[in-house]
Amino acid sequence: MKSVWRQPLFILGFGIISFFLVGSFLFEWIFGSIPKQTFFIEENGRAVEAPPISPYWNHPLGTDEFGYDMFAKIMIGAKYTILGAMAVAALRMFIAVPLGYVIGTYLQRQRSWINGIIDPIHYVPMTIFAVLLLSPVLWMPMEGFTTTVFERVVIQVVIMAVITVPIVASLIGNEANLLYQQEYILAARTLGASRRRIIIRHLVPQMREKMAVLYGQQVVESLIVFAHLGLLKLFLGGTLVSYDPMFADPPKSIAYEWAGLFGNSFRYLQGAPWLPLAPAISFALVILAIAAMIEGYTRATNGQVNMKRRKKMKYVSEEVVEWNQQQLKEKLVLLESNKNK
């Protein structure tokens, strides 16, 4: 297998992700966690522009309605957004992979009706489930939050991971079942290998590259759901809501994560388009970077990581395996008797 570090697409994607992640920590360490604020631009002793200030040399992405630098907010919030999506995808894979292997090996007879139950979920946007389950957790009630930021982040990561576990587990189960019907697996079963040993010694090594690609796809899906939740004012770690009847502020994010920046600034799309476009372009860059890494990884593994469409295949029953084992025993007994003669 060629090294992924020889693939330009993988290096490009890795470089973009590293720029945002490493740059986010370095930026906050050097400049602090509060973005630079500009109240107005002055020329010849006169104020010529007030927030939101359009992009120029000192503020390459402009400022928000309060004068805070958008580039600083993007850099500070990058780590929360990217690491949050990676955590969701990692937990989802951690739960779905063992379930998928069980479906593809132990539950071969039940696999058809399991897929029949899971398949309709493909047509329901995951954002709907996320909004229904996360609204009570992330939207601040009138009396304030009763949970800490860390608890809300953990709950959000767990819920976002679990809602798509059935789909991912079904996909992995179908792939595992395709391999489970291969002749070398049948030979191992005939020789007495247990399902557990087949999974560990054969299926896991064969599907390692596919799992890496699938993980990248789940990170992309998590980022998209984060953006959707941001438009619906459900931000990572909770949404601060003002209930002042006279001078209520719009809902705002606790941190500078990109979903919060996108959702808070979307209302300025006509008057100050740089406000929502900055986090939207950042989302797009990270998604394209992950897609480039997946493509580079696929090329490095000689294109053998494409997720195949599910095929209807007859599974090899245990009766067939037992018959093969009996035939093998009879041949071995006959061979031993011939040697004794």
KOLDRENDO-186276 format. One record per residue (C-alpha): x, y, z; residue number from 1. Coordinates in Angstrom, 3 decimals, decimal comma. Example, Ala and Ser with C-alpha at 12.3 -4.5 7.8 and 13.67 -1.06 7.14 Angstrom:
residues 2
+----------+----------+----------+-----+
|        X |        Y |        Z |   k |
+----------+----------+----------+-----+
|   12,300 |   -4,500 |    7,800 |   1 |
|   13,670 |   -1,060 |    7,140 |   2 |
+----------+----------+----------+-----+
end
This chain:
residues 341
+----------+----------+----------+-----+
|        X |        Y |        Z |   k |
+----------+----------+----------+-----+
|    0,000 |    0,000 |    0,000 |   1 |
|    1,365 |    3,396 |   -0,961 |   2 |
|    1,918 |    5,876 |    1,819 |   3 |
|   -0,887 |    8,393 |    2,254 |   4 |
|    1,766 |   11,069 |    2,706 |   5 |
|    2,602 |   10,734 |   -0,979 |   6 |
|   -0,927 |   11,688 |   -1,945 |   7 |
|   -1,280 |   15,449 |   -2,655 |   8 |
|   -4,992 |   15,427 |   -1,837 |   9 |
|   -4,416 |   13,862 |    1,572 |  10 |
|   -1,625 |   16,324 |    2,370 |  11 |
|   -3,810 |   19,248 |    1,253 |  12 |
|   -6,743 |   18,148 |    3,422 |  13 |
|   -4,505 |   17,393 |    6,380 |  14 |
|   -2,879 |   20,801 |    6,038 |  15 |
|   -6,225 |   22,629 |    6,144 |  16 |
|   -7,397 |   20,690 |    9,204 |  17 |
|   -4,053 |   21,253 |   10,929 |  18 |
|   -4,200 |   24,979 |   10,116 |  19 |
|   -7,551 |   25,365 |   11,851 |  20 |
|   -6,845 |   23,078 |   14,803 |  21 |
|   -3,258 |   24,042 |   15,597 |  22 |
|   -3,910 |   27,637 |   14,625 |  23 |
|   -6,904 |   27,800 |   16,963 |  24 |
|   -4,866 |   26,793 |   20,013 |  25 |
|   -1,930 |   29,018 |   19,058 |  26 |
|   -4,154 |   31,996 |   18,289 |  27 |
|   -5,882 |   31,812 |   21,660 |  28 |
|   -2,546 |   31,298 |   23,430 |  29 |
|   -0,969 |   34,344 |   21,742 |  30 |
|   -3,877 |   36,804 |   21,460 |  31 |
|   -6,176 |   35,594 |   24,219 |  32 |
|   -9,728 |   34,285 |   24,197 |  33 |
|  -11,382 |   37,683 |   23,592 |  34 |
|  -11,297 |   38,913 |   19,961 |  35 |
|  -10,065 |   42,379 |   19,103 |  36 |
|  -12,840 |   44,972 |   19,179 |  37 |
|  -13,072 |   48,024 |   16,923 |  38 |
|  -15,754 |   50,632 |   17,635 |  39 |
|  -15,357 |   52,683 |   14,453 |  40 |
|  -12,969 |   53,486 |   11,600 |  41 |
|  -11,640 |   57,024 |   11,614 |  42 |
|  -10,281 |   58,957 |    8,639 |  43 |
|   -9,119 |   62,566 |    8,863 |  44 |
|  -10,573 |   62,867 |   12,339 |  45 |
|  -14,012 |   61,683 |   11,271 |  46 |
|  -15,706 |   58,310 |   11,867 |  47 |
|  -16,416 |   56,812 |    8,446 |  48 |
|  -17,660 |   53,323 |    9,356 |  49 |
|  -19,179 |   51,712 |   12,431 |  50 |
|  -19,779 |   48,022 |   13,222 |  51 |
|  -20,418 |   45,782 |   11,487 |  52 |
|  -17,258 |   46,865 |    9,646 |  53 |
|  -16,685 |   45,419 |    6,183 |  54 |
|  -13,502 |   43,418 |    5,486 |  55 |
|  -10,267 |   45,365 |    5,092 |  56 |
|   -6,570 |   44,929 |    5,927 |  57 |
|   -6,842 |   45,028 |    9,734 |  58 |
|   -9,990 |   42,875 |    9,726 |  59 |
|   -9,728 |   40,467 |    6,748 |  60 |
|  -13,153 |   38,963 |    7,522 |  61 |
|  -14,707 |   42,146 |    8,861 |  62 |
|  -16,276 |   42,561 |   12,288 |  63 |
|  -19,590 |   41,604 |   13,821 |  64 |
|  -22,296 |   44,022 |   14,923 |  65 |
|  -20,373 |   44,711 |   18,169 |  66 |
|  -17,038 |   45,331 |   16,454 |  67 |
|  -15,371 |   42,008 |   17,316 |  68 |
|  -12,981 |   40,680 |   14,683 |  69 |
|  -14,577 |   37,806 |   12,729 |  70 |
|  -11,230 |   36,205 |   11,849 |  71 |
|  -10,373 |   35,974 |   15,552 |  72 |
|  -13,778 |   34,455 |   16,330 |  73 |
|  -13,343 |   31,907 |   13,532 |  74 |
|   -9,889 |   30,891 |   14,757 |  75 |
|  -10,897 |   30,679 |   18,424 |  76 |
|  -13,994 |   28,593 |   17,660 |  77 |
|  -12,334 |   26,224 |   15,182 |  78 |
|  -11,139 |   23,767 |   17,830 |  79 |
|  -14,569 |   23,460 |   19,435 |  80 |
|  -16,290 |   22,803 |   16,099 |  81 |
|  -13,804 |   20,350 |   14,603 |  82 |
|  -13,077 |   18,422 |   17,804 |  83 |
|  -16,800 |   18,255 |   18,573 |  84 |
|  -17,545 |   16,719 |   15,169 |  85 |
|  -14,657 |   14,265 |   15,582 |  86 |
|  -15,933 |   13,254 |   19,016 |  87 |
|  -19,440 |   12,607 |   17,669 |  88 |
|  -18,097 |   10,502 |   14,807 |  89 |
|  -15,703 |    8,563 |   17,072 |  90 |
|  -18,433 |    7,672 |   19,577 |  91 |
|  -20,785 |    6,717 |   16,741 |  92 |
|  -18,202 |    4,366 |   15,239 |  93 |
|  -17,308 |    2,956 |   18,664 |  94 |
|  -20,932 |    1,862 |   19,143 |  95 |
|  -21,833 |    0,965 |   15,547 |  96 |
|  -18,802 |   -1,141 |   14,582 |  97 |
|  -19,365 |   -3,973 |   17,119 |  98 |
|  -23,102 |   -3,944 |   16,374 |  99 |
|  -22,381 |   -4,143 |   12,661 | 100 |
|  -20,125 |   -7,167 |   13,072 | 101 |
|  -22,793 |   -8,877 |   15,178 | 102 |
|  -25,461 |   -8,192 |   12,529 | 103 |
|  -23,213 |   -9,445 |    9,739 | 104 |
|  -22,174 |  -12,684 |   11,469 | 105 |
|  -24,339 |  -13,726 |   14,410 | 106 |
|  -27,657 |  -12,377 |   13,080 | 107 |
|  -27,556 |  -13,496 |    9,460 | 108 |
|  -31,059 |  -14,927 |    9,540 | 109 |
|  -32,472 |  -11,736 |   11,096 | 110 |
|  -30,436 |   -9,333 |    8,927 | 111 |
|  -33,136 |   -8,885 |    6,278 | 112 |
|  -35,837 |   -7,685 |    8,660 | 113 |
|  -33,325 |   -5,622 |   10,643 | 114 |
|  -32,421 |   -3,796 |    7,428 | 115 |
|  -36,120 |   -3,481 |    6,638 | 116 |
|  -36,622 |   -1,591 |    9,886 | 117 |
|  -33,533 |    0,599 |    9,503 | 118 |
|  -33,813 |    1,466 |    5,789 | 119 |
|  -36,725 |    3,958 |    6,173 | 120 |
|  -34,582 |    5,993 |    8,582 | 121 |
|  -32,353 |    6,924 |    5,620 | 122 |
|  -35,123 |    9,160 |    4,284 | 123 |
|  -35,577 |   11,157 |    7,501 | 124 |
|  -33,114 |   14,065 |    7,967 | 125 |
|  -31,029 |   13,501 |   11,056 | 126 |
|  -31,417 |   17,181 |   11,934 | 127 |
|  -35,083 |   16,549 |   12,807 | 128 |
|  -34,181 |   13,914 |   15,380 | 129 |
|  -31,362 |   16,109 |   16,704 | 130 |
|  -33,650 |   19,127 |   17,166 | 131 |
|  -36,353 |   17,119 |   18,917 | 132 |
|  -33,916 |   15,493 |   21,325 | 133 |
|  -31,542 |   18,414 |   21,918 | 134 |
|  -33,975 |   21,325 |   22,310 | 135 |
|  -34,739 |   20,510 |   25,983 | 136 |
|  -31,014 |   20,214 |   26,680 | 137 |
|  -29,507 |   23,169 |   24,780 | 138 |
|  -32,217 |   25,851 |   24,914 | 139 |
|  -31,861 |   27,829 |   28,150 | 140 |
|  -35,106 |   27,895 |   30,158 | 141 |
|  -36,354 |   31,030 |   31,874 | 142 |
|  -34,919 |   29,964 |   35,228 | 143 |
|  -31,515 |   29,217 |   33,687 | 144 |
|  -29,573 |   26,030 |   33,015 | 145 |
|  -29,506 |   23,338 |   35,664 | 146 |
|  -26,556 |   21,581 |   34,008 | 147 |
|  -22,972 |   22,642 |   33,419 | 148 |
|  -21,487 |   23,402 |   29,998 | 149 |
|  -19,476 |   20,182 |   30,094 | 150 |
|  -22,569 |   18,105 |   30,865 | 151 |
|  -24,497 |   19,688 |   28,000 | 152 |
|  -21,634 |   19,093 |   25,576 | 153 |
|  -21,415 |   15,429 |   26,616 | 154 |
|  -25,187 |   14,984 |   26,272 | 155 |
|  -25,157 |   16,616 |   22,834 | 156 |
|  -22,263 |   14,460 |   21,602 | 157 |
|  -23,926 |   11,273 |   22,871 | 158 |
|  -27,330 |   12,098 |   21,333 | 159 |
|  -25,873 |   13,125 |   17,976 | 160 |
|  -23,818 |    9,930 |   17,912 | 161 |
|  -26,635 |    7,580 |   18,886 | 162 |
|  -29,311 |    8,826 |   16,459 | 163 |
|  -27,389 |    7,508 |   13,444 | 164 |
|  -25,927 |    4,364 |   15,024 | 165 |
|  -28,606 |    2,085 |   13,454 | 166 |
|  -27,806 |    3,317 |    9,929 | 167 |
|  -24,036 |    2,965 |   10,360 | 168 |
|  -24,373 |   -0,426 |   12,067 | 169 |
|  -26,577 |   -1,684 |    9,219 | 170 |
|  -24,029 |   -0,530 |    6,643 | 171 |
|  -21,160 |   -2,228 |    8,477 | 172 |
|  -23,274 |   -5,369 |    8,956 | 173 |
|  -23,934 |   -5,615 |    5,218 | 174 |
|  -20,243 |   -5,216 |    4,423 | 175 |
|  -19,279 |   -7,787 |    7,073 | 176 |
|  -21,841 |  -10,231 |    5,705 | 177 |
|  -20,411 |   -9,919 |    2,192 | 178 |
|  -16,996 |  -10,904 |    3,521 | 179 |
|  -18,490 |  -13,615 |    5,727 | 180 |
|  -19,657 |  -15,472 |    2,610 | 181 |
|  -16,205 |  -15,576 |    1,019 | 182 |
|  -14,585 |  -18,957 |    0,458 | 183 |
|  -11,645 |  -18,360 |    2,777 | 184 |
|  -14,084 |  -17,536 |    5,587 | 185 |
|  -16,042 |  -20,713 |    4,794 | 186 |
|  -12,789 |  -22,663 |    4,955 | 187 |
|  -11,988 |  -21,154 |    8,352 | 188 |
|  -15,472 |  -22,024 |    9,615 | 189 |
|  -15,088 |  -25,561 |    8,299 | 190 |
|  -11,838 |  -25,913 |   10,226 | 191 |
|  -13,687 |  -24,922 |   13,404 | 192 |
|  -12,981 |  -21,199 |   13,728 | 193 |
|  -15,546 |  -19,422 |   15,900 | 194 |
|  -17,388 |  -16,310 |   14,787 | 195 |
|  -15,451 |  -14,250 |   17,309 | 196 |
|  -12,134 |  -15,427 |   15,908 | 197 |
|  -13,296 |  -14,811 |   12,327 | 198 |
|  -14,283 |  -11,257 |   13,236 | 199 |
|  -10,964 |  -10,522 |   14,947 | 200 |
|   -8,634 |  -12,340 |   12,572 | 201 |
|  -10,364 |  -11,809 |    9,214 | 202 |
|  -13,137 |   -9,205 |    9,144 | 203 |
|  -11,437 |   -6,471 |   11,162 | 204 |
|   -8,198 |   -6,474 |    9,086 | 205 |
|  -10,155 |   -6,661 |    5,825 | 206 |
|  -12,440 |   -3,751 |    6,746 | 207 |
|   -9,874 |   -1,506 |    8,428 | 208 |
|   -9,548 |    0,855 |    5,449 | 209 |
|  -13,304 |    1,020 |    4,968 | 210 |
|  -13,766 |    1,945 |    8,607 | 211 |
|  -11,299 |    4,820 |    8,213 | 212 |
|  -13,232 |    6,154 |    5,222 | 213 |
|  -16,531 |    5,699 |    7,032 | 214 |
|  -15,207 |    7,652 |   10,010 | 215 |
|  -14,317 |   10,572 |    7,757 | 216 |
|  -17,802 |   10,505 |    6,264 | 217 |
|  -19,326 |   10,600 |    9,737 | 218 |
|  -17,217 |   13,647 |   10,655 | 219 |
|  -18,586 |   15,438 |    7,588 | 220 |
|  -22,145 |   14,478 |    8,503 | 221 |
|  -21,631 |   15,752 |   12,055 | 222 |
|  -20,371 |   19,104 |   10,765 | 223 |
|  -23,427 |   19,453 |    8,540 | 224 |
|  -25,768 |   18,694 |   11,442 | 225 |
|  -23,894 |   21,259 |   13,566 | 226 |
|  -24,528 |   23,880 |   10,873 | 227 |
|  -28,224 |   22,971 |   10,684 | 228 |
|  -28,568 |   23,195 |   14,451 | 229 |
|  -26,856 |   26,586 |   14,362 | 230 |
|  -29,487 |   27,922 |   11,959 | 231 |
|  -32,121 |   26,701 |   14,426 | 232 |
|  -30,349 |   28,468 |   17,322 | 233 |
|  -29,194 |   25,283 |   19,049 | 234 |
|  -25,506 |   25,820 |   19,716 | 235 |
|  -22,741 |   23,581 |   21,006 | 236 |
|  -22,833 |   23,621 |   24,806 | 237 |
|  -26,140 |   25,475 |   25,027 | 238 |
|  -27,945 |   28,586 |   23,790 | 239 |
|  -28,072 |   31,621 |   26,058 | 240 |
|  -31,524 |   33,166 |   25,841 | 241 |
|  -32,583 |   36,582 |   27,155 | 242 |
|  -36,143 |   36,747 |   28,488 | 243 |
|  -36,174 |   40,513 |   29,061 | 244 |
|  -39,632 |   41,678 |   27,852 | 245 |
|  -38,315 |   45,100 |   26,767 | 246 |
|  -34,685 |   44,772 |   25,678 | 247 |
|  -34,115 |   41,068 |   25,024 | 248 |
|  -30,902 |   40,161 |   23,183 | 249 |
|  -30,960 |   37,556 |   20,411 | 250 |
|  -30,012 |   33,989 |   21,414 | 251 |
|  -26,256 |   33,611 |   21,500 | 252 |
|  -23,642 |   30,893 |   21,776 | 253 |
|  -21,531 |   30,276 |   24,862 | 254 |
|  -18,336 |   29,908 |   22,800 | 255 |
|  -17,255 |   31,035 |   19,346 | 256 |
|  -17,966 |   27,676 |   17,712 | 257 |
|  -18,904 |   28,027 |   14,051 | 258 |
|  -22,504 |   26,847 |   14,319 | 259 |
|  -23,196 |   29,633 |   16,798 | 260 |
|  -21,448 |   32,216 |   14,614 | 261 |
|  -23,422 |   31,047 |   11,593 | 262 |
|  -26,778 |   30,983 |   13,352 | 263 |
|  -26,304 |   34,340 |   15,099 | 264 |
|  -25,193 |   36,167 |   11,942 | 265 |
|  -27,523 |   34,637 |    9,367 | 266 |
|  -29,971 |   37,536 |    9,757 | 267 |
|  -27,252 |   39,857 |    8,370 | 268 |
|  -27,017 |   37,969 |    5,078 | 269 |
|  -28,396 |   40,930 |    3,104 | 270 |
|  -26,880 |   43,892 |    4,930 | 271 |
|  -23,505 |   42,484 |    6,045 | 272 |
|  -22,957 |   39,218 |    4,096 | 273 |
|  -19,417 |   38,725 |    5,423 | 274 |
|  -20,834 |   37,829 |    8,842 | 275 |
|  -22,608 |   34,553 |    7,877 | 276 |
|  -20,240 |   33,827 |    4,983 | 277 |
|  -17,150 |   33,632 |    7,211 | 278 |
|  -18,337 |   30,596 |    9,250 | 279 |
|  -20,085 |   29,108 |    6,200 | 280 |
|  -16,860 |   29,200 |    4,180 | 281 |
|  -14,972 |   27,755 |    7,158 | 282 |
|  -17,429 |   24,857 |    7,334 | 283 |
|  -17,029 |   24,312 |    3,586 | 284 |
|  -13,233 |   24,357 |    3,768 | 285 |
|  -13,121 |   21,758 |    6,536 | 286 |
|  -15,643 |   19,520 |    4,762 | 287 |
|  -13,666 |   19,772 |    1,506 | 288 |
|  -10,458 |   19,053 |    3,441 | 289 |
|  -11,922 |   15,872 |    4,918 | 290 |
|  -13,223 |   14,838 |    1,483 | 291 |
|   -9,721 |   15,390 |    0,050 | 292 |
|   -8,193 |   13,272 |    2,826 | 293 |
|  -10,680 |   10,493 |    2,118 | 294 |
|   -9,907 |   10,606 |   -1,598 | 295 |
|   -6,168 |   10,603 |   -0,961 | 296 |
|   -6,481 |    7,713 |    1,468 | 297 |
|   -8,578 |    5,808 |   -1,055 | 298 |
|   -5,953 |    6,271 |   -3,742 | 299 |
|   -3,208 |    5,229 |   -1,330 | 300 |
|   -5,042 |    1,975 |   -0,637 | 301 |
|   -5,420 |    1,273 |   -4,369 | 302 |
|   -9,096 |    2,175 |   -4,397 | 303 |
|  -10,111 |   -0,814 |   -2,311 | 304 |
|  -12,083 |    1,140 |    0,266 | 305 |
|  -15,217 |    1,965 |   -1,691 | 306 |
|  -18,335 |    1,114 |    0,281 | 307 |
|  -20,267 |   -1,278 |   -1,935 | 308 |
|  -23,996 |   -1,271 |   -2,277 | 309 |
|  -25,774 |   -3,969 |   -0,347 | 310 |
|  -26,388 |   -7,143 |   -2,282 | 311 |
|  -28,881 |   -9,840 |   -1,550 | 312 |
|  -26,831 |  -12,958 |   -0,942 | 313 |
|  -27,682 |  -16,302 |    0,471 | 314 |
|  -25,759 |  -16,864 |    3,628 | 315 |
|  -23,915 |  -20,119 |    4,279 | 316 |
|  -25,904 |  -21,861 |    6,991 | 317 |
|  -24,433 |  -23,654 |    9,962 | 318 |
|  -25,786 |  -26,925 |    8,555 | 319 |
|  -23,556 |  -26,513 |    5,490 | 320 |
|  -20,567 |  -25,764 |    7,691 | 321 |
|  -21,271 |  -28,824 |    9,860 | 322 |
|  -21,602 |  -30,992 |    6,753 | 323 |
|  -18,245 |  -29,670 |    5,469 | 324 |
|  -16,679 |  -30,386 |    8,840 | 325 |
|  -18,056 |  -33,930 |    8,817 | 326 |
|  -16,727 |  -34,506 |    5,308 | 327 |
|  -13,348 |  -33,189 |    6,369 | 328 |
|  -13,252 |  -35,523 |    9,372 | 329 |
|  -14,145 |  -38,509 |    7,193 | 330 |
|  -11,388 |  -37,625 |    4,712 | 331 |
|   -8,868 |  -37,267 |    7,522 | 332 |
|   -9,893 |  -40,663 |    9,002 | 333 |
|   -9,603 |  -42,279 |    5,578 | 334 |
|   -6,203 |  -40,674 |    5,032 | 335 |
|   -4,985 |  -41,881 |    8,435 | 336 |
|   -6,176 |  -45,463 |    7,755 | 337 |
|   -4,349 |  -45,503 |    4,421 | 338 |
|   -1,155 |  -44,417 |    6,098 | 339 |
|   -1,421 |  -47,252 |    8,668 | 340 |
|   -1,732 |  -49,816 |    5,866 | 341 |
+----------+----------+----------+-----+
end
